[in-house]
Amino acid sequence: MTRPPNRPQRKRPPRRKPLDPARQAAFDVLRAVSERDSYANLALPALLRERGIEGRDAAFATELAYGACRTRGLLDAVIERAAGRPPERIDPVLLDLLRLGTYQLLRTRVEPHAAVSTTVEQAGIEFDSARAGFVNGVLRTIASRDEQSWTDELAPSAAADPVGHAAFVHAHPRWIAQAFTDALGAEAGQLDALLASDDERPVVHLAARPTALTAEELAAQTDGIVGRYSPYAVYLSGGDPGRVSAVREGAAQVQDEGSQLVARALTLAEVDGADNGRWLDLCAGPGGKTALLAAIGKASGAHVTAVEPGERRADLVEQNTRGLDVDVHRVDGRDSGLPPGFDRVLVDAPCTGLGALRRRPEARWRRQPGDVPGLAKLQRELLSAAIKLTRPGGVVLYATCSPHLAETVGVVADALRRHPVTALDTRPLFDPVDDLGDGPHVQLWPHRQGTDAMFAAALKVD
């Protein structure tokens, strides 16, 4: 019996090595943001807990996920030039992989070969060798130059278009950079500093609830630092705020110092006649400012009525104000059906959130200029409703977490034209904050005060 001739063994393709846990977590967050409109600052912490990723790996995953979300516009411009095709013509999964690799090459100290090889390997797992080769070619082209070189080539001229140049360098959509420039006014030279502050990882701010805990006591419990401006603020030096016992027990809450100052400002405004303790938060969800208002008002016997139309957010208001004198009404603030006569009303209106871009990495690319008119209309209607619910001599505090002029001074100017109200000088209500400009309204900035870019205007009803 003759043996068949030896046949050459068919070579198996080499097994691809998947991404390490940190890079995989970052990639999964990018996919969640792209596919499901997830929020990176919610998706990543949950994913890290679920997979038990801690320490340096967690820090690396955070840098990659948040960094790639923040700089998406810059990354896409570089990828487009290196790939020779616009991002829209690249498979979305492949594009997120390229963003992950490009961010490592341009914005981290990761060795180029590691950034390229890990991304190429994952492309081979997700797709095939052909597309892995495409990723390899694009990333090697990108790796041949540093970020400054790419910026010099792709950014608009600083001389011809200073706003566009700053927007590209700091990875912001141009329309947002223009909105910031308009809001800065005579101080538009601070645009670079403002845009840069959006890329800094913000310090976690806690608020100690009055009558429950002092800021000094909270700082001692957390090894934090007492805040600069709000008497309730503590800057957390590190760690998960959810593990702080005072937060779990309801004696403190996570809240940006600017938001604390807004809630406090309403309680400090002078009203005509006696304050009967009828306070209203017309846009209450998720309840942080409501809780602080109620905690401040507890000493004087104030009662807070909270309005929130969204079921989930109304649930959060109830959860965050448990144990405080707060009634939650699940109605639209524009037509609440509440009896008028409130002494103090807070309108922390829904807005673009452009003042908190540092806390929401993907938000700068998700928001569009077309969002502004609809939100401004809603804001005008809510402020109008608030004025009608306030007694003569009472005060309305209008606030947004956005410096966009259409959402701030434009809304206030409309109210001053249409309603019997007088603008108060809001600056003293934010004491001891300095550098607040000419007034009468207040605009906080992350690059100046270290807070979100909160706007506030106090109006007295005639």
Residue pairs with C-beta under 8 A, 6 or more apart in sequence:
13 129
16 121
16 122
16 124
16 125
17 118
17 121
18 24
18 121
18 122
18 125
19 27
19 118
19 121
19 122
20 57
20 118
21 51
21 53
21 57
21 61
22 53
22 57
22 58
22 60
22 61
22 64
23 60
23 61
23 64
23 100
23 118
23 122
25 44
25 47
25 48
25 51
25 53
25 61
25 65
26 44
26 60
26 61
26 64
26 65
26 68
26 100
27 96
27 97
27 100
27 122
28 47
29 38
29 40
29 43
29 44
29 47
29 61
29 65
29 69
30 65
30 68
30 69
30 96
30 99
30 100
31 93
31 96
32 38
32 40
32 43
33 39
33 40
33 43
33 69
33 362
34 92
34 95
34 96
35 92
37 366
39 360
39 362
40 65
40 66
40 69
40 360
40 361
40 362
41 66
41 359
41 360
41 361
44 61
44 62
44 65
44 66
47 53
48 54
48 58
48 61
48 62
53 61
63 108
64 100
64 103
64 104
64 108
65 361
66 201
66 361
67 103
67 107
67 108
67 361
68 75
68 99
68 100
68 103
69 361
69 362
69 365
70 171
70 198
70 199
70 361
70 362
70 364
71 103
71 107
71 171
71 199
72 99
72 171
72 362
72 365
73 168
73 171
73 172
73 173
73 364
73 365
74 106
74 151
74 168
74 171
75 98
75 99
75 102
75 103
75 106
75 171
76 87
76 95
76 99
77 150
77 154
77 168
78 102
78 106
78 142
78 150
78 154
79 87
79 90
79 95
79 98
79 99
79 102
79 138
79 142
80 86
80 87
81 150
81 153
81 154
82 138
82 139
82 141
82 142
83 90
83 98
83 134
83 138
87 95
90 98
91 127
91 131
93 126
93 127
94 123
94 126
94 127
94 131
94 134
94 135
97 119
97 122
97 123
97 126
97 135
98 119
98 135
98 138
98 139
100 119
101 115
101 116
101 118
101 119
101 135
101 139
101 142
102 139
102 142
104 110
104 114
104 115
104 119
105 112
105 115
105 116
105 139
105 142
105 143
106 142
106 146
106 147
106 150
107 147
108 115
112 143
115 139
115 143
116 136
116 139
116 140
116 143
119 135
119 139
120 132
120 135
120 136
120 139
121 132
123 131
123 132
123 134
123 135
123 136
124 131
124 132
142 150
151 168
151 169
154 168
155 164
155 165
155 168
155 169
156 164
156 165
156 168
157 165
158 165
158 166
163 174
163 177
163 178
163 181
163 191
164 174
164 177
166 172
166 177
166 191
166 192
166 195
167 173
167 174
167 176
167 177
167 178
167 195
168 174
169 192
169 195
170 177
170 192
170 195
170 196
170 198
170 199
171 199
171 364
172 195
172 198
172 357
172 364
173 364
173 365
173 367
175 369
176 354
176 357
176 364
176 367
177 191
177 195
179 354
179 403
179 404
179 405
180 191
180 194
180 195
180 354
180 403
181 188
181 191
182 405
183 403
183 404
183 405
183 408
183 443
184 190
184 191
184 194
190 445
190 447
193 447
194 445
194 446
194 447
196 447
197 358
197 445
197 446
197 447
198 357
198 358
198 364
198 446
199 358
200 358
200 446
201 358
202 256
202 358
202 359
202 446
203 235
203 236
203 450
204 235
204 236
204 241
204 254
205 227
205 233
205 234
205 235
205 236
205 254
205 255
205 256
205 257
205 260
205 451
206 218
206 222
206 224
206 233
206 234
206 235
206 236
206 241
206 244
206 246
206 247
206 252
206 253
206 254
206 255
207 230
207 232
207 233
207 234
207 252
207 253
207 254
207 255
207 260
207 288
207 292
208 214
208 215
208 217
208 218
208 232
208 233
208 234
208 246
208 251
208 252
209 232
209 250
209 251
209 252
209 253
209 291
209 292
209 295
210 232
210 295
210 296
210 298
210 299
211 295
211 298
211 299
212 250
212 251
212 252
212 295
213 246
213 251
213 252
215 226
215 227
215 230
215 231
215 232
215 233
215 234
216 226
218 224
218 234
218 246
218 251
218 252
219 225
219 226
219 234
221 244
221 245
221 246
222 234
222 236
222 237
222 239
222 244
222 246
223 237
224 234
224 235
224 236
224 237
225 234
225 235
225 237
226 233
226 234
226 235
227 233
227 234
227 235
227 257
227 260
228 257
228 449
228 450
229 257
229 261
229 430
229 432
229 433
229 449
229 451
230 257
230 260
230 261
230 264
231 264
232 260
232 264
232 292
233 257
233 260
234 252
236 244
241 247
241 254
242 248
244 252
246 252
247 253
247 254
250 322
250 323
253 288
253 291
253 292
253 320
254 288
255 288
255 289
255 292
256 356
256 359
256 451
256 452
256 454
257 449
257 450
257 451
258 355
258 401
258 444
258 449
258 451
258 452
258 453
258 454
259 288
259 289
259 401
259 452
259 454
260 292
261 430
261 433
261 444
261 451
261 454
261 456
262 289
262 346
262 348
262 397
262 399
262 454
262 456
263 289
263 292
263 293
263 296
263 346
264 292
264 296
264 429
265 397
265 426
265 429
265 430
265 442
265 456
265 458
266 279
266 293
266 344
266 345
266 346
266 395
266 397
266 458
267 293
267 296
267 297
267 344
268 428
268 429
269 344
269 395
269 397
269 424
269 429
269 458
269 460
270 395
271 343
271 344
271 393
271 394
271 395
271 460
272 392
272 393
272 394
272 460
273 393
275 300
275 302
275 343
275 344
276 343
277 297
277 300
277 301
277 302
277 303
277 343
278 302
278 303
278 305
278 341
278 342
278 343
278 344
279 293
279 297
279 302
279 303
279 304
279 305
279 342
279 343
279 344
279 345
279 346
280 304
280 305
280 306
280 307
280 338
280 342
280 344
280 345
280 346
280 386
280 389
281 289
281 290
281 293
281 304
281 305
281 306
281 307
281 345
281 346
281 348
282 307
282 333
282 336
282 345
282 346
282 347
282 382
282 385
282 386
282 389
283 307
283 308
283 333
283 346
283 347
283 348
283 349
283 350
283 382
284 290
284 306
284 307
284 308
284 313
284 314
284 317
284 328
284 348
285 308
285 310
285 313
285 314
285 316
285 317
286 313
286 316
286 317
286 320
287 306
287 308
287 313
287 316
287 317
287 318
287 319
287 320
287 321
288 320
289 346
289 348
290 304
290 306
290 317
290 320
290 321
290 326
291 320
291 321
291 324
291 326
293 302
293 304
293 346
294 302
294 304
294 321
294 324
294 325
294 326
295 324
296 302
297 303
297 304
297 325
298 324
298 325
302 325
303 325
303 326
303 327
304 321
304 324
304 325
304 326
304 327
305 326
305 327
305 329
305 338
305 342
306 317
306 321
306 326
306 327
306 328
306 329
307 328
307 329
307 331
307 332
307 333
307 336
307 338
308 314
308 317
308 328
308 329
308 330
309 330
309 331
309 332
309 333
311 330
314 328
314 330
317 326
317 328
318 328
321 328
329 336
329 338
331 337
333 347
333 382
333 385
333 386
334 378
334 381
334 382
334 384
334 385
335 385
336 385
336 389
338 389
340 388
340 389
340 390
340 391
341 389
341 390
341 391
342 389
342 390
342 391
342 394
343 390
343 391
343 394
343 395
344 390
344 394
344 395
344 397
345 386
345 389
345 390
345 394
345 395
345 396
345 397
346 396
346 397
346 399
347 379
347 382
347 383
347 386
347 396
347 397
347 398
347 399
348 399
348 400
348 401
349 378
349 379
349 382
349 383
349 398
349 399
349 400
349 407
349 411
350 375
350 378
350 379
351 375
351 379
351 400
351 401
351 402
351 404
351 407
352 367
352 371
352 372
352 375
352 402
352 404
352 407
353 360
353 363
353 367
353 401
353 402
354 363
354 364
354 367
354 401
354 402
354 403
354 404
354 453
355 400
355 401
355 402
355 403
355 444
355 446
355 452
355 453
355 454
355 455
356 363
356 401
356 452
356 453
357 363
357 364
358 446
358 452
359 452
372 404
372 406
372 407
373 406
375 407
376 406
376 407
376 410
376 411
379 398
379 400
379 407
379 411
380 411
380 414
380 415
383 396
383 398
383 411
383 412
383 414
383 415
384 415
384 418
384 419
386 396
386 398
387 396
387 415
387 419
387 421
387 459
387 461
390 396
390 461
391 461
392 461
392 462
393 460
393 461
394 460
394 461
395 424
395 458
395 459
395 460
395 461
396 421
396 458
396 459
396 461
397 426
397 456
397 457
397 458
397 459
398 411
398 412
398 415
398 456
398 457
398 458
398 459
399 454
399 455
399 456
399 457
400 407
400 408
400 411
400 454
400 455
401 452
401 453
401 454
401 455
402 408
402 453
402 455
403 443
403 445
403 453
403 455
407 455
408 441
408 443
408 455
408 457
409 441
409 457
412 423
412 441
412 457
412 459
415 421
415 459
416 423
416 459
419 461
420 461
420 462
421 459
421 460
421 461
421 462
422 459
422 460
422 462
423 440
423 441
423 457
423 458
423 459
424 440
424 458
424 459
424 460
425 439
425 440
425 458
426 439
426 440
426 441
426 442
426 456
426 457
426 458
427 436
427 439
427 440
427 442
429 442
429 456
429 458
430 436
430 442
430 444
430 456
433 442
433 444
433 449
435 448
435 449
436 442
436 443
437 443
440 457
441 455
441 456
441 457
442 454
442 455
442 456
442 457
443 453
443 454
443 455
444 451
444 452
444 453
444 454
444 455
445 451
445 453
446 452
446 453
